[in-house]
Amino acid sequence: MNAIQEVNPPCPRCESQAAALMHQGIDNGERVWSIWHCTRCAFTWRDSEPPASIDLRKRAAWSQLKGVDLTQLRQVILPSDTPR
């Protein structure tokens, strides 16, 4: 298992510092994992996932969004505040 983050990590997909702590797994009073959500690109991850999924140095290049204008990406699911 990876080391548990003590501070907000950079997003593994867009590398922004916009990660928000969403939930923590607690076992015997000790945090064993955390779920983070990037408010910039909407990527969500658990800090106990394999490095190939969450380590910026090991993550596949095709899955990165650093420097991408997210407003130009197609939306598969419209935001809940979008008028219908």
MODELLER restraints for C-alpha pairs under 7 A, 6 or more apart:
rsr = mdl.restraints
at = mdl.atoms
rsr.add(forms.Gaussian(group=physical.xy_distance, feature=features.Distance(at['CA:1:A'], at['CA:48:A']), mean=5.61, stdev=0.5))
rsr.add(forms.Gaussian(group=physical.xy_distance, feature=features.Distance(at['CA:2:A'], at['CA:47:A']), mean=6.96, stdev=0.5))
rsr.add(forms.Gaussian(group=physical.xy_distance, feature=features.Distance(at['CA:2:A'], at['CA:48:A']), mean=5.30, stdev=0.5))
rsr.add(forms.Gaussian(group=physical.xy_distance, feature=features.Distance(at['CA:4:A'], at['CA:33:A']), mean=6.35, stdev=0.5))
rsr.add(forms.Gaussian(group=physical.xy_distance, feature=features.Distance(at['CA:4:A'], at['CA:47:A']), mean=6.41, stdev=0.5))
rsr.add(forms.Gaussian(group=physical.xy_distance, feature=features.Distance(at['CA:8:A'], at['CA:19:A']), mean=6.07, stdev=0.5))
rsr.add(forms.Gaussian(group=physical.xy_distance, feature=features.Distance(at['CA:8:A'], at['CA:20:A']), mean=6.98, stdev=0.5))
rsr.add(forms.Gaussian(group=physical.xy_distance, feature=features.Distance(at['CA:9:A'], at['CA:17:A']), mean=6.87, stdev=0.5))
rsr.add(forms.Gaussian(group=physical.xy_distance, feature=features.Distance(at['CA:9:A'], at['CA:19:A']), mean=6.61, stdev=0.5))
rsr.add(forms.Gaussian(group=physical.xy_distance, feature=features.Distance(at['CA:10:A'], at['CA:16:A']), mean=5.53, stdev=0.5))
rsr.add(forms.Gaussian(group=physical.xy_distance, feature=features.Distance(at['CA:10:A'], at['CA:17:A']), mean=4.82, stdev=0.5))
rsr.add(forms.Gaussian(group=physical.xy_distance, feature=features.Distance(at['CA:10:A'], at['CA:19:A']), mean=6.58, stdev=0.5))
rsr.add(forms.Gaussian(group=physical.xy_distance, feature=features.Distance(at['CA:11:A'], at['CA:17:A']), mean=6.48, stdev=0.5))
rsr.add(forms.Gaussian(group=physical.xy_distance, feature=features.Distance(at['CA:11:A'], at['CA:19:A']), mean=6.18, stdev=0.5))
rsr.add(forms.Gaussian(group=physical.xy_distance, feature=features.Distance(at['CA:11:A'], at['CA:38:A']), mean=6.09, stdev=0.5))
rsr.add(forms.Gaussian(group=physical.xy_distance, feature=features.Distance(at['CA:12:A'], at['CA:54:A']), mean=5.12, stdev=0.5))
rsr.add(forms.Gaussian(group=physical.xy_distance, feature=features.Distance(at['CA:12:A'], at['CA:55:A']), mean=6.32, stdev=0.5))
rsr.add(forms.Gaussian(group=physical.xy_distance, feature=features.Distance(at['CA:12:A'], at['CA:56:A']), mean=5.47, stdev=0.5))
rsr.add(forms.Gaussian(group=physical.xy_distance, feature=features.Distance(at['CA:13:A'], at['CA:43:A']), mean=6.83, stdev=0.5))
rsr.add(forms.Gaussian(group=physical.xy_distance, feature=features.Distance(at['CA:13:A'], at['CA:63:A']), mean=6.62, stdev=0.5))
rsr.add(forms.Gaussian(group=physical.xy_distance, feature=features.Distance(at['CA:13:A'], at['CA:64:A']), mean=4.77, stdev=0.5))
rsr.add(forms.Gaussian(group=physical.xy_distance, feature=features.Distance(at['CA:13:A'], at['CA:65:A']), mean=5.55, stdev=0.5))
rsr.add(forms.Gaussian(group=physical.xy_distance, feature=features.Distance(at['CA:13:A'], at['CA:66:A']), mean=6.97, stdev=0.5))
rsr.add(forms.Gaussian(group=physical.xy_distance, feature=features.Distance(at['CA:14:A'], at['CA:41:A']), mean=6.71, stdev=0.5))
rsr.add(forms.Gaussian(group=physical.xy_distance, feature=features.Distance(at['CA:14:A'], at['CA:64:A']), mean=6.01, stdev=0.5))
rsr.add(forms.Gaussian(group=physical.xy_distance, feature=features.Distance(at['CA:14:A'], at['CA:65:A']), mean=4.47, stdev=0.5))
rsr.add(forms.Gaussian(group=physical.xy_distance, feature=features.Distance(at['CA:14:A'], at['CA:66:A']), mean=4.26, stdev=0.5))
rsr.add(forms.Gaussian(group=physical.xy_distance, feature=features.Distance(at['CA:15:A'], at['CA:66:A']), mean=5.96, stdev=0.5))
rsr.add(forms.Gaussian(group=physical.xy_distance, feature=features.Distance(at['CA:18:A'], at['CA:38:A']), mean=5.37, stdev=0.5))
rsr.add(forms.Gaussian(group=physical.xy_distance, feature=features.Distance(at['CA:18:A'], at['CA:39:A']), mean=5.54, stdev=0.5))
rsr.add(forms.Gaussian(group=physical.xy_distance, feature=features.Distance(at['CA:18:A'], at['CA:40:A']), mean=6.16, stdev=0.5))
rsr.add(forms.Gaussian(group=physical.xy_distance, feature=features.Distance(at['CA:19:A'], at['CA:36:A']), mean=5.99, stdev=0.5))
rsr.add(forms.Gaussian(group=physical.xy_distance, feature=features.Distance(at['CA:19:A'], at['CA:37:A']), mean=5.30, stdev=0.5))
rsr.add(forms.Gaussian(group=physical.xy_distance, feature=features.Distance(at['CA:19:A'], at['CA:38:A']), mean=4.24, stdev=0.5))
rsr.add(forms.Gaussian(group=physical.xy_distance, feature=features.Distance(at['CA:19:A'], at['CA:39:A']), mean=6.22, stdev=0.5))
rsr.add(forms.Gaussian(group=physical.xy_distance, feature=features.Distance(at['CA:20:A'], at['CA:36:A']), mean=5.52, stdev=0.5))
rsr.add(forms.Gaussian(group=physical.xy_distance, feature=features.Distance(at['CA:20:A'], at['CA:37:A']), mean=5.26, stdev=0.5))
rsr.add(forms.Gaussian(group=physical.xy_distance, feature=features.Distance(at['CA:20:A'], at['CA:38:A']), mean=6.25, stdev=0.5))
rsr.add(forms.Gaussian(group=physical.xy_distance, feature=features.Distance(at['CA:21:A'], at['CA:35:A']), mean=6.15, stdev=0.5))
rsr.add(forms.Gaussian(group=physical.xy_distance, feature=features.Distance(at['CA:21:A'], at['CA:36:A']), mean=4.70, stdev=0.5))
rsr.add(forms.Gaussian(group=physical.xy_distance, feature=features.Distance(at['CA:21:A'], at['CA:37:A']), mean=6.54, stdev=0.5))
rsr.add(forms.Gaussian(group=physical.xy_distance, feature=features.Distance(at['CA:22:A'], at['CA:35:A']), mean=5.43, stdev=0.5))
rsr.add(forms.Gaussian(group=physical.xy_distance, feature=features.Distance(at['CA:22:A'], at['CA:36:A']), mean=5.50, stdev=0.5))
rsr.add(forms.Gaussian(group=physical.xy_distance, feature=features.Distance(at['CA:22:A'], at['CA:37:A']), mean=6.54, stdev=0.5))
rsr.add(forms.Gaussian(group=physical.xy_distance, feature=features.Distance(at['CA:23:A'], at['CA:34:A']), mean=5.69, stdev=0.5))
rsr.add(forms.Gaussian(group=physical.xy_distance, feature=features.Distance(at['CA:23:A'], at['CA:35:A']), mean=5.11, stdev=0.5))
rsr.add(forms.Gaussian(group=physical.xy_distance, feature=features.Distance(at['CA:24:A'], at['CA:31:A']), mean=6.50, stdev=0.5))
rsr.add(forms.Gaussian(group=physical.xy_distance, feature=features.Distance(at['CA:24:A'], at['CA:33:A']), mean=5.75, stdev=0.5))
rsr.add(forms.Gaussian(group=physical.xy_distance, feature=features.Distance(at['CA:24:A'], at['CA:34:A']), mean=4.28, stdev=0.5))
rsr.add(forms.Gaussian(group=physical.xy_distance, feature=features.Distance(at['CA:24:A'], at['CA:35:A']), mean=6.22, stdev=0.5))
rsr.add(forms.Gaussian(group=physical.xy_distance, feature=features.Distance(at['CA:25:A'], at['CA:31:A']), mean=5.72, stdev=0.5))
rsr.add(forms.Gaussian(group=physical.xy_distance, feature=features.Distance(at['CA:25:A'], at['CA:32:A']), mean=5.56, stdev=0.5))
rsr.add(forms.Gaussian(group=physical.xy_distance, feature=features.Distance(at['CA:25:A'], at['CA:33:A']), mean=5.13, stdev=0.5))
rsr.add(forms.Gaussian(group=physical.xy_distance, feature=features.Distance(at['CA:25:A'], at['CA:34:A']), mean=6.17, stdev=0.5))
rsr.add(forms.Gaussian(group=physical.xy_distance, feature=features.Distance(at['CA:26:A'], at['CA:32:A']), mean=5.78, stdev=0.5))
rsr.add(forms.Gaussian(group=physical.xy_distance, feature=features.Distance(at['CA:33:A'], at['CA:46:A']), mean=6.61, stdev=0.5))
rsr.add(forms.Gaussian(group=physical.xy_distance, feature=features.Distance(at['CA:33:A'], at['CA:47:A']), mean=5.96, stdev=0.5))
rsr.add(forms.Gaussian(group=physical.xy_distance, feature=features.Distance(at['CA:33:A'], at['CA:48:A']), mean=5.78, stdev=0.5))
rsr.add(forms.Gaussian(group=physical.xy_distance, feature=features.Distance(at['CA:34:A'], at['CA:46:A']), mean=5.52, stdev=0.5))
rsr.add(forms.Gaussian(group=physical.xy_distance, feature=features.Distance(at['CA:34:A'], at['CA:47:A']), mean=5.68, stdev=0.5))
rsr.add(forms.Gaussian(group=physical.xy_distance, feature=features.Distance(at['CA:35:A'], at['CA:45:A']), mean=5.62, stdev=0.5))
rsr.add(forms.Gaussian(group=physical.xy_distance, feature=features.Distance(at['CA:35:A'], at['CA:46:A']), mean=4.32, stdev=0.5))
rsr.add(forms.Gaussian(group=physical.xy_distance, feature=features.Distance(at['CA:35:A'], at['CA:47:A']), mean=6.50, stdev=0.5))
rsr.add(forms.Gaussian(group=physical.xy_distance, feature=features.Distance(at['CA:36:A'], at['CA:44:A']), mean=5.62, stdev=0.5))
rsr.add(forms.Gaussian(group=physical.xy_distance, feature=features.Distance(at['CA:36:A'], at['CA:45:A']), mean=5.44, stdev=0.5))
rsr.add(forms.Gaussian(group=physical.xy_distance, feature=features.Distance(at['CA:36:A'], at['CA:46:A']), mean=6.20, stdev=0.5))
rsr.add(forms.Gaussian(group=physical.xy_distance, feature=features.Distance(at['CA:37:A'], at['CA:43:A']), mean=5.81, stdev=0.5))
rsr.add(forms.Gaussian(group=physical.xy_distance, feature=features.Distance(at['CA:37:A'], at['CA:44:A']), mean=4.30, stdev=0.5))
rsr.add(forms.Gaussian(group=physical.xy_distance, feature=features.Distance(at['CA:37:A'], at['CA:45:A']), mean=6.60, stdev=0.5))
rsr.add(forms.Gaussian(group=physical.xy_distance, feature=features.Distance(at['CA:38:A'], at['CA:44:A']), mean=6.32, stdev=0.5))
rsr.add(forms.Gaussian(group=physical.xy_distance, feature=features.Distance(at['CA:51:A'], at['CA:58:A']), mean=6.37, stdev=0.5))
rsr.add(forms.Gaussian(group=physical.xy_distance, feature=features.Distance(at['CA:52:A'], at['CA:58:A']), mean=5.10, stdev=0.5))
rsr.add(forms.Gaussian(group=physical.xy_distance, feature=features.Distance(at['CA:52:A'], at['CA:59:A']), mean=4.83, stdev=0.5))
rsr.add(forms.Gaussian(group=physical.xy_distance, feature=features.Distance(at['CA:53:A'], at['CA:59:A']), mean=5.64, stdev=0.5))
